[in-house]
Amino acid sequence: MVRRLTFKHSYPVDADRLFAMAIDLDVLEAVSRPWLRFDHLPSGPAQVGQHIDVALSPLGVLPAQPYTMHVVTCDRAARLLRSEEHGMGITRLVHELQVEPAGTGALQVDRVEIDAGWRSGLVALWVRTLYRRRHRAMRQLLVPA
């Protein structure tokens, strides 16, 4: 059964800066730790057409499993990223990330569609937890030193 999730998070930064951080694979790795460990994740911003083959380890202690991300859209002008992903028992995961100005900051909206067969509910629960944690970690990255 396919599950659809939407997450909306506000950040106290300019929308262009937030989008630049949202598509940066180094930031993805930083905000995912320790809940998710990436092996073989490239560095730098995501690029249209990029196929990213990694191994993921939930909590960094479970055995790493193959996972593939394909960047379908990465439009800086529209501040829109769309990826299609699969692996670790997930048949298809579509992630769409949109950043828009909101008052003095920016709003990031993540839409995630999950097809993992009978596991879709469990994966959706994991994704909810992970995105809440990523939001907290992103806010910490944005705190001035």
PyMOL commands that set and color helices and strands:
alter all, ss='L'
color gray80, all
select helices_A, chain A and resi 15-22+25-32+117-141
alter helices_A, ss='H'
color red, helices_A
select strands_A, chain A and resi 3-11+36-39+51-58+65-75+80-87+90-102+105-115
alter strands_A, ss='S'
color yellow, strands_A
deselect
rebuild
show_as cartoon
